[in-house]
Amino acid sequence: MRISRYAMLVLATLVVAGCGTVHQTASSSVSRSGAGSRTVSSQSDTSLSASASASVVSAPSTTASSSSASHPTVPMWIDMITTSGGWGVRSSGALLRTTDGGATWKNVSPSGNVSPGNARNGAFLNASDAWVAEVSETLPNNAHPVPITIEHTDNGGQSWTSAKFYAYTLGAVDLSFANSEDGWAWVGNGVATAQESSTLFATTDGGTSWTQVAAAFTPGVTGKGYPGGCCKEGFSFINASTGWISGNNFGFAPTMPFVKTTDGGKTWSTQPLPLAPSVSAQANDGQGNMTVTAPVFHGTDGAICVQVGMGYQSYIVEFFTSTDAGNRWTGTTPLNDPLGCANWGFPSPGHLWVTDEHGIAVSHNEGSSWQAITPTGLTLQSTTYLDFLTPADGWAVGNGAVLKTTDGGTTWTKVSW
C-alpha cells in the first residue's frame, strides 16, 4: 500500500502459527519497471541474496459490470489511489483494478492468483505501479530456502515482469516501496516460543534484484538483524534509508515492539513511544498485550496506532502523530475501542478515523477530540474492509458489495455488487 495513506483490515485477521493469538497484518508502501534479462541465484546460495530472470506475462481479461446480477470479481479488499482508480483483491487472491471509482473491476492478476495475504500485503504505489509476491511452495522444518517471485507492473496490470529470490518461509511475504526504485520484502518463517523467524530483503532497482539485509531467528543467519519477538504487525519506509518494523509483544515482556532503521534496513533499534499513563500502566503490568502498527506518512506528517489489552472488548487505543518524519512522536487522548487498531486510518495530516462494530469515530485535530458517527447504509458487522482516501471520501467492502461515502462516513451507497 502507499505510504501516503493507510487503511487496516476490518475484522479480517490472520492467525499466526505458534502464537495462539490473532495476528493482524497490513502493509504500507510509497511512491514507484519493463522486461529485461535477470539472472537467478542458485538455490544452494547460503547467503540467500537474490536476483532473477524476468518474464513478461499479460493479465487475464475479465471485467465485472455493475449491471450484472452476480459479480465474481467484486473484491474483498481494496486500496483506492484516487477517487476513480484503485486496486482490489478477491478472496481467491485474484488482483483487481478499477478506473471508475469501484463500480467495475477487472482481473489484472499476473500468471496465476497470488495468495490473498500476500496480495493484500503488496505495494501499490499509484494507479499504474504495483508489486505483489508469490510463494510457489513451502516446506516443513525449513528443509531449504524456497523460491519467492516478486511480480511488478507499471501499466495497471496489463503486463507483469517477475524477479525471483530464495528464502526460508512458511508463505508470508510483505512488501514496502519508498519510491519506484527502493523497496523491501519482509519474509516470515513462523513463530515459536514467542520468537518470530523472518528475513528482510531489499532492492534498489525497482525489484530487478534483491539482497538480504537483515534477519531475525533465521536458520543459518546469526548476528545480523532486528528484534524477533512475537510478532510483526507491519513495516514501512519513508525514504531509502529510514523505516520501521512494528509488532506485538503479546505480554511476554514490557518491551516496545517498534524498531527503526536509518541505514536502509541493515541495523535496527527500538524507538520508544511516550505512552499515556493509563496505557503505560496496562502495557507494563505483564499481562496486557501491546500492538503497534507501522507508521503512515503524508510527507513528513505521520501517524501510528497503539493498542493495549487482553483481547476483544478490552483494548485501550492511543494514536501518535509526528510532524518531523518520525523523529519524534506525540501521543493523543486514549480511547476505549473493542476492535483496537484493527481498523483505523490517517487519510491526511490532522485527520484520523477508527471503528468498532457499531460506529466510526473521526478526529479532525490529530486526536485531541473525537466525533462519533453512526453510518447509514453500512453494516459494520458484515464489513470486511474500510478505506478512506480523504477525510470525506471512503469505500467499504462487505457481503459481496462495494460501498462509497462522500461525507466522511455518515451515509453510504452501493457502487458495485
C-alpha positions as CSV (number, residue, x, y, z in Angstrom):
1,M,0.0,0.0,0.0
2,R,1.1,3.6,-0.4
3,I,2.8,5.3,2.5
4,S,0.8,8.4,1.9
5,R,-2.3,6.7,3.1
6,Y,-3.1,3.6,5.1
7,A,-6.1,1.5,6.0
8,M,-6.2,-1.6,8.1
9,L,-8.3,-4.7,7.7
10,V,-11.6,-4.6,9.5
11,L,-12.4,-7.9,11.1
12,A,-10.3,-9.9,8.6
13,T,-7.4,-11.4,10.6
14,L,-4.7,-14.0,10.2
15,V,-3.8,-16.5,12.9
16,V,0.0,-16.9,13.1
17,A,1.1,-20.4,13.8
18,G,2.7,-20.9,17.2
19,C,1.4,-17.8,18.9
20,G,-2.1,-19.0,19.6
21,T,-3.3,-15.4,19.2
22,V,-4.9,-13.5,16.4
23,H,-2.3,-11.5,14.4
24,Q,-3.4,-8.8,12.1
25,T,-1.2,-7.8,9.2
26,A,-1.1,-5.0,6.7
27,S,1.5,-3.5,4.5
28,S,2.4,0.0,3.5
29,S,4.4,1.5,0.7
30,V,5.2,4.7,-1.0
31,S,5.9,6.1,-4.3
32,R,7.0,4.0,-8.0
33,S,9.6,-1.2,-14.5
34,G,9.9,-3.2,-18.3
35,A,11.2,-6.5,-19.2
36,G,14.8,-7.4,-19.2
37,S,17.2,-10.2,-18.5
38,R,17.6,-11.1,-14.9
39,T,19.8,-13.9,-13.6
40,V,18.6,-16.3,-10.9
41,S,20.8,-17.1,-7.9
42,S,21.4,-20.8,-7.2
43,Q,19.1,-22.3,-4.7
44,S,22.1,-23.5,-2.7
45,D,23.3,-19.9,-2.2
46,T,23.5,-19.9,1.6
47,S,23.7,-16.1,1.7
48,L,20.1,-16.0,0.4
49,S,20.9,-12.8,-1.6
50,A,18.9,-12.8,-4.7
51,S,18.4,-11.9,-8.3
52,A,16.2,-13.4,-11.0
53,S,15.4,-13.8,-14.7
54,A,12.3,-11.8,-15.7
55,S,9.4,-12.8,-17.8
56,V,6.6,-10.7,-19.2
57,V,3.1,-12.0,-18.9
58,S,-0.2,-10.4,-19.9
59,A,-3.0,-10.3,-17.3
60,P,-6.3,-12.2,-18.0
61,S,-9.1,-10.0,-19.3
62,T,-12.1,-10.4,-17.0
63,T,-14.3,-7.4,-16.1
64,A,-17.2,-7.2,-13.8
65,S,-20.1,-4.9,-14.7
66,S,-22.3,-3.3,-12.0
67,S,-25.3,-4.2,-14.1
68,S,-24.9,-7.9,-13.8
69,A,-26.7,-9.9,-11.1
70,S,-23.6,-11.6,-9.8
71,H,-20.1,-10.2,-9.6
72,P,-17.5,-12.9,-9.2
73,T,-14.7,-10.2,-9.3
74,V,-16.0,-7.8,-6.7
75,P,-13.1,-7.5,-4.2
76,M,-12.9,-8.3,-0.5
77,W,-10.1,-5.8,0.0
78,I,-9.4,-2.5,-1.8
79,D,-6.8,0.3,-1.9
80,M,-8.1,3.3,-3.7
81,I,-5.4,5.5,-5.1
82,T,-7.6,8.3,-6.5
83,T,-11.4,8.8,-6.4
84,S,-11.6,6.8,-9.7
85,G,-8.6,4.5,-9.7
86,G,-7.6,1.7,-7.3
87,W,-6.7,-1.9,-6.7
88,G,-8.6,-4.8,-5.1
89,V,-8.1,-8.4,-4.1
90,R,-10.5,-11.3,-4.3
91,S,-10.6,-13.9,-1.5
92,S,-9.0,-16.3,-4.1
93,G,-6.0,-13.9,-4.4
94,A,-7.0,-12.6,-7.8
95,L,-5.8,-9.0,-8.2
96,L,-8.3,-6.5,-9.5
97,R,-8.2,-2.9,-10.7
98,T,-10.9,-0.2,-11.1
99,T,-10.9,3.0,-13.1
100,D,-14.4,4.2,-12.3
101,G,-14.5,4.6,-8.6
102,G,-15.2,1.0,-7.8
103,A,-18.2,0.4,-10.0
104,T,-16.5,-2.2,-12.1
105,W,-13.4,-4.3,-11.5
106,K,-11.1,-6.0,-14.0
107,N,-8.9,-9.1,-13.2
108,V,-5.3,-8.0,-13.8
109,S,-3.6,-10.8,-12.0
110,P,-0.2,-12.0,-13.1
111,S,0.3,-15.5,-14.4
112,G,-1.7,-17.0,-11.5
113,N,-3.6,-16.0,-8.4
114,V,-1.4,-14.6,-5.6
115,S,-2.2,-15.9,-2.1
116,P,-4.8,-13.4,-0.6
117,G,-2.5,-12.4,2.3
118,N,0.5,-11.7,0.0
119,A,-1.7,-9.8,-2.4
120,R,-3.1,-7.6,0.3
121,N,0.4,-7.0,1.5
122,G,1.7,-5.9,-1.9
123,A,3.0,-2.5,-2.6
124,F,0.6,-0.3,-4.6
125,L,2.5,2.9,-5.5
126,N,-0.1,4.6,-7.8
127,A,-2.8,3.6,-10.2
128,S,-0.2,2.0,-12.6
129,D,2.6,0.7,-10.5
130,A,2.3,-2.3,-8.2
131,W,4.3,-5.2,-6.8
132,V,3.0,-8.5,-5.4
133,A,4.7,-11.6,-4.1
134,E,4.1,-15.3,-5.0
135,V,5.4,-18.2,-3.0
136,S,5.2,-21.4,-5.0
137,E,5.9,-23.8,-2.2
138,T,6.5,-24.1,1.5
139,L,8.5,-26.8,3.2
140,P,8.1,-28.3,6.7
141,N,11.1,-28.0,9.1
142,N,12.8,-25.4,6.8
143,A,14.3,-28.1,4.6
144,H,15.8,-25.5,2.3
145,P,15.0,-22.0,1.0
146,V,12.1,-21.8,-1.4
147,P,11.6,-19.5,-4.4
148,I,9.8,-16.3,-3.9
149,T,8.6,-14.4,-7.0
150,I,8.1,-10.6,-7.0
151,E,5.7,-9.6,-9.8
152,H,5.8,-5.9,-10.9
153,T,3.5,-4.0,-13.3
154,D,3.9,-0.4,-14.4
155,N,0.9,-0.2,-16.7
156,G,-2.0,-1.1,-14.3
157,G,-1.7,-4.8,-14.6
158,Q,-1.8,-5.1,-18.4
159,S,1.6,-6.9,-18.3
160,W,3.9,-8.0,-15.5
161,T,7.6,-8.7,-15.1
162,S,8.9,-11.1,-12.4
163,A,12.1,-11.5,-10.4
164,K,12.9,-14.4,-8.1
165,F,14.9,-14.9,-4.9
166,Y,15.2,-17.7,-2.4
167,A,14.4,-17.6,1.4
168,Y,13.1,-19.7,4.3
169,T,9.4,-19.1,4.6
170,L,6.1,-20.5,5.6
171,G,4.4,-18.4,2.9
172,A,4.1,-14.8,4.4
173,V,5.7,-12.0,2.4
174,D,5.1,-8.3,3.0
175,L,6.3,-5.6,0.6
176,S,7.1,-1.9,1.1
177,F,8.4,0.6,-1.5
178,A,9.6,4.1,-0.6
179,N,9.8,5.1,-4.3
180,S,9.9,3.4,-7.7
181,E,13.4,2.0,-7.1
182,D,13.8,1.4,-3.3
183,G,11.8,-1.5,-1.9
184,W,11.9,-4.2,0.8
185,A,10.4,-7.7,1.2
186,W,9.8,-9.0,4.7
187,V,9.7,-12.8,4.6
188,G,8.1,-14.5,7.6
189,N,9.1,-18.0,8.7
190,G,6.7,-18.7,11.5
191,V,6.6,-18.2,15.3
192,A,7.8,-20.5,18.2
193,T,8.2,-19.7,21.9
194,A,7.3,-16.1,21.3
195,Q,10.0,-15.5,18.8
196,E,9.3,-14.8,15.1
197,S,11.7,-16.0,12.4
198,S,12.0,-13.7,9.4
199,T,14.3,-12.2,6.8
200,L,14.4,-8.8,5.2
201,F,15.4,-8.3,1.6
202,A,16.0,-5.0,-0.2
203,T,16.0,-3.8,-3.8
204,T,17.4,-0.6,-5.2
205,D,16.4,-1.1,-8.8
206,G,12.7,-1.4,-8.7
207,G,12.7,-5.1,-7.9
208,T,15.1,-6.4,-10.6
209,S,17.4,-7.8,-7.9
210,W,17.1,-8.4,-4.2
211,T,19.7,-8.7,-1.4
212,Q,19.3,-9.9,2.1
213,V,19.9,-7.0,4.5
214,A,18.7,-8.3,7.9
215,A,17.2,-11.3,9.7
216,A,15.7,-12.4,13.0
217,F,16.0,-16.0,14.2
218,T,16.5,-17.3,10.6
219,P,18.3,-20.6,10.0
220,G,22.0,-20.1,9.1
221,V,21.9,-16.4,9.8
222,T,23.3,-15.0,13.1
223,G,24.3,-11.6,14.4
224,K,22.5,-9.6,11.8
225,G,19.1,-8.1,12.2
226,Y,16.3,-6.8,14.4
227,P,14.4,-8.0,17.4
228,G,12.4,-11.0,16.6
229,G,10.0,-11.0,19.5
230,C,6.5,-12.1,18.6
231,C,5.0,-10.8,16.3
232,K,5.3,-8.5,13.4
233,E,2.3,-6.3,12.6
234,G,3.7,-4.3,9.6
235,F,6.6,-2.3,8.3
236,S,7.0,0.9,6.2
237,F,9.8,3.1,4.8
238,I,9.5,6.8,4.4
239,N,12.6,7.0,2.2
240,A,15.6,4.9,1.0
241,S,17.2,4.9,4.4
242,T,14.5,5.3,7.1
243,G,11.9,2.7,8.0
244,W,10.1,1.0,10.9
245,I,9.0,-2.6,11.8
246,S,6.2,-2.8,14.3
247,G,4.8,-5.7,16.2
248,N,3.0,-7.2,19.2
249,N,4.8,-8.2,22.4
250,F,2.0,-10.5,23.5
251,G,2.5,-9.6,27.1
252,F,5.7,-11.6,27.4
253,A,7.7,-8.6,28.4
254,P,7.1,-4.8,28.8
255,T,9.0,-4.0,25.7
256,M,8.2,-1.6,22.9
257,P,7.6,-3.6,19.7
258,F,8.6,-0.7,17.5
259,V,12.0,-0.6,15.9
260,K,13.6,1.9,13.4
261,T,16.4,1.8,10.9
262,T,18.3,4.7,9.3
263,D,20.5,2.7,7.0
264,G,18.1,1.0,4.7
265,G,17.3,-1.9,7.0
266,K,20.8,-3.1,7.9
267,T,20.6,-2.2,11.6
268,W,17.6,-1.5,13.9
269,S,17.0,0.0,17.3
270,T,13.9,0.4,19.5
271,Q,12.2,3.8,19.2
272,P,10.3,4.5,22.4
273,L,6.8,6.0,22.4
274,P,5.7,8.2,25.2
275,L,2.6,6.3,26.3
276,A,-0.1,8.0,28.3
277,P,-0.1,6.9,32.0
278,S,-3.2,4.7,31.6
279,V,-1.8,3.0,28.5
280,S,1.6,2.5,30.0
281,A,0.2,1.0,33.2
282,Q,-1.6,-1.7,31.3
283,A,1.3,-2.3,28.9
284,N,3.7,-2.8,31.7
285,D,1.6,-5.0,34.0
286,G,3.0,-8.2,32.5
287,Q,-0.4,-9.2,31.2
288,G,-1.6,-6.7,28.6
289,N,-0.6,-7.3,25.0
290,M,0.7,-4.2,23.3
291,T,0.4,-3.9,19.5
292,V,2.0,-1.0,17.5
293,T,1.1,-0.5,13.8
294,A,3.5,0.6,11.1
295,P,3.7,4.4,10.6
296,V,1.7,6.0,7.8
297,F,3.0,9.2,6.3
298,H,1.9,12.2,4.2
299,G,5.2,13.9,3.5
300,T,6.8,14.4,6.9
301,D,3.4,14.1,8.8
302,G,2.9,10.6,10.2
303,A,0.6,8.6,12.5
304,I,0.7,5.3,14.5
305,C,-2.0,3.4,16.3
306,V,-1.1,1.6,19.6
307,Q,-3.4,-0.8,21.3
308,V,-3.0,-2.4,24.7
309,G,-5.4,-5.0,26.2
310,M,-6.1,-8.7,26.9
311,G,-8.4,-9.2,23.9
312,Y,-11.7,-8.4,22.4
313,Q,-13.7,-5.6,24.1
314,S,-10.9,-4.6,26.4
315,Y,-8.5,-2.5,24.3
316,I,-7.2,0.9,25.1
317,V,-6.1,2.7,21.9
318,E,-3.7,5.6,21.7
319,F,-2.7,7.4,18.5
320,F,0.7,9.0,18.0
321,T,1.5,11.7,15.4
322,S,4.7,13.2,14.0
323,T,5.4,16.3,12.0
324,D,9.2,15.6,11.5
325,A,9.2,12.4,9.5
326,G,9.0,10.2,12.6
327,N,11.9,11.5,14.6
328,R,9.5,12.4,17.5
329,W,6.0,11.1,18.2
330,T,3.3,12.8,20.3
331,G,0.5,10.9,22.0
332,T,-3.2,11.7,21.8
333,T,-6.1,11.2,24.1
334,P,-6.5,7.4,24.7
335,L,-9.8,5.7,23.6
336,N,-11.6,2.5,24.6
337,D,-12.2,0.5,21.4
338,P,-13.2,-3.2,21.3
339,L,-11.5,-3.7,18.0
340,G,-8.4,-1.8,18.9
341,C,-6.2,-0.9,15.9
342,A,-7.7,-3.5,13.6
343,N,-9.5,-0.7,11.6
344,W,-8.1,2.8,11.5
345,G,-6.8,5.3,9.0
346,F,-4.8,8.6,8.5
347,P,-6.2,10.0,5.2
348,S,-4.5,13.4,5.6
349,P,-2.5,15.4,8.2
350,G,-4.6,16.2,11.2
351,H,-7.3,13.6,10.4
352,L,-7.8,10.2,11.9
353,W,-10.5,7.6,12.0
354,V,-11.1,4.4,13.9
355,T,-14.1,2.0,14.0
356,D,-15.6,-0.7,16.1
357,E,-18.5,-2.9,15.1
358,H,-21.1,-0.2,15.9
359,G,-19.7,3.1,14.5
360,I,-16.9,5.2,13.3
361,A,-15.0,7.8,15.3
362,V,-13.3,10.6,13.5
363,S,-10.9,13.3,14.6
364,H,-10.0,16.5,12.7
365,N,-7.5,17.8,15.2
366,E,-4.9,15.0,15.4
367,G,-6.8,13.0,18.1
368,S,-7.4,15.8,20.6
369,S,-11.2,15.3,20.3
370,W,-13.4,12.7,18.5
371,Q,-16.8,12.7,16.9
372,A,-18.9,9.5,16.8
373,I,-20.6,8.6,13.6
374,T,-23.4,6.1,13.2
375,P,-23.3,5.2,9.5
376,T,-26.4,4.9,7.4
377,G,-26.4,2.3,4.6
378,L,-23.4,0.4,6.1
379,T,-23.5,-2.5,8.4
380,L,-20.1,-2.6,10.1
381,Q,-20.6,-6.1,11.5
382,S,-20.5,-7.5,7.9
383,T,-17.9,-5.1,6.6
384,T,-14.5,-6.7,5.8
385,Y,-12.6,-3.6,4.8
386,L,-12.7,0.2,5.1
387,D,-10.5,2.5,3.1
388,F,-10.6,6.4,3.3
389,L,-8.7,8.3,0.6
390,T,-9.6,11.7,2.1
391,P,-11.5,12.8,5.2
392,A,-14.6,12.8,3.1
393,D,-14.2,10.0,0.5
394,G,-14.2,6.4,1.7
395,W,-15.0,2.9,0.4
396,A,-16.2,-0.2,2.3
397,V,-16.4,-3.8,1.2
398,G,-18.7,-6.5,2.6
399,N,-21.4,-9.0,1.6
400,G,-20.2,-9.0,-2.0
401,A,-20.6,-5.3,-2.4
402,V,-18.5,-2.1,-2.6
403,L,-20.0,0.9,-1.0
404,K,-18.9,4.6,-1.0
405,T,-19.2,7.6,1.2
406,T,-18.5,11.2,0.2
407,D,-19.5,12.8,3.6
408,G,-16.9,11.3,5.9
409,G,-18.7,8.1,6.6
410,T,-22.2,9.3,7.6
411,T,-24.0,7.9,4.5
412,W,-23.0,5.1,2.3
413,T,-24.3,3.9,-1.2
414,K,-23.5,0.8,-3.2
415,V,-21.3,1.3,-6.3
416,S,-20.7,-2.3,-7.1
417,W,-22.4,-5.6,-6.1
